[in-house]
Amino acid sequence: MPALRHAILGVGGVGGLIGASLTRLGASVAAVVKPQSLASYPEELKLESPFGNIQVSVARSAEVPPVDVLWIAVKATQLQDSLVALTRPESITAIVPLLNGIDHLDFLRNKYGFERVIPATIAVESERVAPGHIVHRSPFAILNVSSAGRPLLGSTLEQLQQIGFECHFVDDEAALMWTKIVFLAPIALATTVFDQPVGGVMSNPEWKVQWESCVREACAVARAEGAKVDANVVFAGMSRAPYGMRSSMQKDVGQGKPPELDAIAGPILRGAARHGIEVRATKALVDAVEARRPSTRSERAS
């Protein structure tokens, strides 16, 4: 198969990590940036990572060029606005969204076609500290992709694994998407409410109990939605997480930015309402995040 052409929409912590890593592997990568930022955007991506520090040249564009794979890595709150850059969707073979949450899949499929959108999730702590400068802070980057993407992305994931990524193809879409939600939502809410990294939450007995209750609630909803998840797997996984790891929601609130509250916690709250499941701990944490978030509160997760 000829080398794939890639574009990154949302060159932040996650998009920048993917873009720099693919460029390092010799792939053709275009960074899609806002028109007003195009002239001043760096010609190189700088990545600091446990997988190796690199600085690579990257093509820049204000529109998504014709490519085989469009990786969408914007915040969920920015998704609709960012898609103005996708002026020629017919020139894109596949769209791989790496957004938090689950509702974006139906939105993108309705807009661009079911077959074109390949569900995927990523577990990583990575952030943009300046335009084109990405710091990958966690010792891991776990990329899970629907098995529907194997024919197109098989070799790409193999290459990413060679430089340190952990990559998997997953047959069960519900399990793929909900596995991330049951890990991410409880710890994102807890780290944000208590303004502590993962280790700070885990070392406080009262906070840990609240987090555990939220995990159990999230798993109950996920199972009702048809996903095979296990709270004990979440507990074991989080026990191995780096002490100082912070969630993106915590960082957003700390910086006065609107958090992805609806994308991250909304699926649990809405699923609980559909199935009649009590999620008191989750609601309490969501309300506490609402109390800490910036004054614009139009995006309540309910």
N, C-alpha and C positions, 0 to 999 in steps of 0.2 A: 504493500500500500504506500502511495506517495506520502511525503511528510505533510502533516496536517497544518492548516493555517488557523491561528487562534486570535481572538480578540477578547479583551478584558473590559467589561463595563463596570466601573466601580473599582478604581485602582487604589483601594485603601489597604487595610491590614491583610485581609484575606486575598483580595484581587491582586494586590501587589506581590504577595508571596507566590501565588500561582503564576503570575506573569513572569516574574524574575526567574522562577524555577524552570518554567518551560523554555524561556530564552536561554538559560544556562545549558539546557539539554539540546540546544540547536534548533528549536522550533521557531517558526515565523509567528511573531506576537505583535499585535497592535494594541496600544493603550488608548482607550476611548475616554477623552476628558471633555470638560465643558468648553464650549467655544471661547468664552472669555478667558480661559486659562491656557489655551493651546499655545499661544506665542511664548509664554513664560515657563511652560512645563518643561522639566529637565529632559534632556535627550537620553539620559540613562536612568535605570532603576538601581537603587542601592539597597541591598538586602543584608541585614545582620541576622544570622540564623545559626542555631546549633548544627545545622546541616552544612554550614560553611558560609562565610561572608563573600558576597559577590557584588560586582558592579557591571551591569550589562546594558548595551544600547538597545533601545526599543523604539519602534515606529509609533507615532502619535497621530491621533485623528479626532476630529470633533464628531464624526459619524462612524457608525459601525461599518467597516468595509466588508466586501464579500469574503466570508471565511467558512471553514468547516465547523468550527466550534466557537460559539459565543458563551463565555463564562460571565454570568451576572453575579456580582458580589457587592451590590449596593445595600444600604440599610433598607429594611422592609418599608420604612416610612418614606423612602425616596424612590421606590420602584416605578410608580407611574410617571413621575416627572423625568426619570432617567431614560425612559423608553423613547423619548423624542429623538434620541440619537440613532434609533433603529429605523431608518427611513426606508430600507429595502429588505424587509424580512425574507423575501423570496430568495435572496442571495446567501442566506444562512442555512447550513445543513442541519445543525443541531444547536439547541440552547440548553446550557447546563446552569441552572440557578443554584447558588450557594447561600441563599438567604436563610435567616432564622425563621422558624415557624413552618406552616404547612399550607396556608390558604393561598399563597402565591402560585402554587401549581395549577389550581383551577383557573386562576386569572390568566396566567401565561398560555395555558392550553386553549382556553376560549379565544384568546387573541391571535395566537400563532399556529394553532393546530396541535392535536394531542401527540402525534408521533414525533414532532420536532423537539418537544421538551423532554429532557432526560432528568428525572429527579436525582438529587445528590445532596449530601450533607458533608460538612467539614467540622472537625473538633480541633481547635487550635487557639492559642492566645497569640495574636499578631496584630500590630497596630501601625498605622502611618504616623510618623512623628514629624514629617515635613513632606511636601509634594515630592513623590518619587523616592522617598526614603522610608523603608519598611523595617520594623524591628520585630522579629519572630521570637517571642519570649518563652513559650512552652517548649519542653524537650521533645514534643511530639507534634505531628500533624496527621490526623486520621481522616482520610478521604473515602467516603462510602458513596457508591454510585449504583443506580438501578442496573440490573442485568441487561435491560434493554439497550444500554449504552456500550455493552461489551464489543460488538463488532466494530464500532467506530473508535472507541477509546481504550481498547485493550492494551495496545502497545504504549500509549501515553501513560497509563497507570503503571505499567511495568517499569517504565523509565523513571517515573517519580519515586517509585519504591527504591530504586537503585541509589537515589541521593538522600534517602531518609524518611520519606513519607511512608505511612502505613495505609495501604489501599485495599479496598474490598469491593466486589460486585455483589449486590444483594438482590435476591429474587423477589422477596416480599416487600412491596412498596410501603404498606402500612407500617411494617416493622422498621424499615429504613428511616422513615420520617419521624415516627413516634419515639424511637430509641433516642434520637437526639433531644426531643422535647422533654422526655422524662429526666434526662441528665441535666439539660441546660436550664430549663425554667426554674426548678427549685433552687439551684445554686445561684443563678442570676438574681432572683428575687432576694435571697438571703444575703448575698454579699452586698447588694445595693441597700437594703433596709438597714443592715448593721454597719455598713461602710467598712467592711473588713475583707481581706483576701480569704481564699478558701480555708487556709489553715486557721485563721482567726475565728471563723464560723465553727469549724470542727472542734476547736479546743474549748469552746464555751458550751457547757452541757445544755443550758436552756435554749440557745440558738440552734444547736445541733438537733434537739428534739423537734423544733419547729420545721427545720429543713427536712428531717426524716418524715414527718407527717405530710409535708408537701409532696415528697417523692412518692409516698404510698398513694396519695390522692391522684397524682398524675398517672401513675401506673394503672390504677383502677379505671380511669377514663380511657387510657390507651387500650386496655384490654376490651372495654366495651366498644371501642371503635374498630376492633378486629386485629389489633397488633399484639404480638407475642413479646411481652416485656416482663421483667422480674425486678422488683425493688431491691432484692438482695444483690443483684448484679450492679445496680447503681451504687449501692452502699460500698461494695467492694472496689468498684472503679474509682469512686471519689476518695477512698482511703489512700490511693496511690497518686493522687493529684499533687502537683507542687504546692507547698505551703503558701507561697507568695502569689499564686495565680489569682488574677482579678477578672471579673466578667466584663463584657463590653457594656452591659447595661449599667453596671456600677461606674464605669469610666464616663459614660455619656452623662449620667446624672451629676457626677462630680464636676464635669466641665460645663454644666448648664445646658446640655443638649437634650432634646426630647428622646426618651428611651424607647426601645422597640417593645413596649409593654403589650400591645395588642397582638403582635406577631408571636411573642414568646409565651405569654401566659394566656392569651385569648383562646387558643385551641382547647386548653384544659377547662376554662370556665364555660365555653360554649358547649363542649362535649359533655360536661357534667350536667348542664341544663337539659340537654337532649335525652340523657339517660337517667336522670333523676339521682345523680350521685352527689353526696355531700362533700364539699371541698372547702371546709372552714379555714384550714391553715393557709391554703393558697389564696383565698379571698382576703384574709388578714394581711398577708404579705403584699398582695397587689395594692390594697388600700394604703399600706405604709409607704410603698414606692410612690403612689400618687401624692402623698403628703410631702415627699422630698423632691419631686420632679419640678421642672420649670413651670412657670405660671400658665402656659398654654396647655389646657387639659382636654382637648377635643378628641383625643385618641384613647379614651378609656377602654380597658379590656373587659368587655362585658357582652 
